[in-house]
Amino acid sequence: DLLLSNSCIPFLGSTEGLDFRTLLLDEERGRLLIGAKDHIFLLNLVDLNKNVKKIYWPAAKEKVELCKLAGKDAHTECANFIRVLQSYNRTHVYVCGTGAFHPLCGYIELG
């Protein structure tokens, strides 16, 4: 119904089935951060498909191999699923991912 009424703009930036998991709305700067499988997207709230920025952040290859050796599915479990996006201060966002069952966290500078 929303598409038919022109009441929304779909995000066309990813047709890769990235399994979106977490969102962080930055109203002050008019941005939306999306955590997905091995990726973090930074979108413009006015037009989701304009100037899309993407960070590729996969799990380390050795962690993926350990995950597969543990019997986990390589495509649905052995990746870096971004689970935490939290504003840290005016310039940085704290981000954490599963890291193929070896969690890792870091900071993203929003410049």
N, C-alpha and C positions, 0 to 999 in steps of 0.2 A: 504494500500500500504506500509506503514512504517513497519508494522509487517511482511509482506511477504518478504520485502527486508532486513530484519534484521537490520534496521536502528534505532530501538528504543528498549528500555527495559520497558515494562509495569510495573507499580507499583502494586504488588500483595498483599500488606499488608492489604488491607481492602476490603472485599466483603460485608460489612455491610450496604452499601448505606448511607454513612455518609455525603453526600451533601457537597462536598468540595467548599469552598467559597473564600479563600484568600491565596496568596502565598508570601513568602519572600525568595529571593535568596541571599545566603551568599557565594559569589564567593571566598572570601578570605579563608574561611575554607572548601569550597567544600560541602556546605550543602544547603538543601532546606527545609524550614518550610512551612507546609500546615495547614491552619485553616479549620476545618470542624464542623460538628454537634457534640458538646460535646467532641471534641478531637483536639489535636494539634500534628502533626506528624513532626519529624525531620528525614530527609532522607539524605543519602550519594549520592552526585551527580554522582560518578563513577558507583555505583550500587545501585539503588533505593531500592532494597530489602535486602540489607546487613545492619545488625545492625540498623534496624528501631527502633527509640525511639518514644514512644507515651505517651502523657499526657491525662488522662481522666479528663475533667473539665465540669461536668454537671451543670445545673442551680440548685439552692436550691429547695428541694422538696416543700417547702411552696410557692415558686414563681411559680412552675409548677402548683400547685393546684389553685392558684389565676388566672393563665393564662387560665386554663380549665374552671373555674367558669365564666370568662369573655366571654366564648363562642368560644375560639380559639381551633384549632385542636391540640390534645395532641402530635401527631406524627410529624406534619409538622411545628408547630409554637411555641410550648411550650418546647423549649430546649435552650441550650446555643450555638448559632451559632457564631463561631469565625469570626469576621468581620475585625479586625485590627491586623496586625503583623508589627511592625515597629522597626527597629534597634534603640536602645537607646544609647548604647555605645559598647565598644569592648566585654563586658561580658554579657550584658543583652538585651533582646527584650521586648518591650512594647506590651501587648496583651489585646484586648478587645473583649467581647462577648455580645450577646443580653440578656443573663440571663433570658429567658422566659419573655421578655418585662420589665426587671429590669436590665439594662446594668451594667456590672462589668468589671473592668480592673485590670491588675496586671503586674508584671515583671517576666520573665523567665530568670534564670541564665543559660548561655550556657557553661556548664563545661564539 
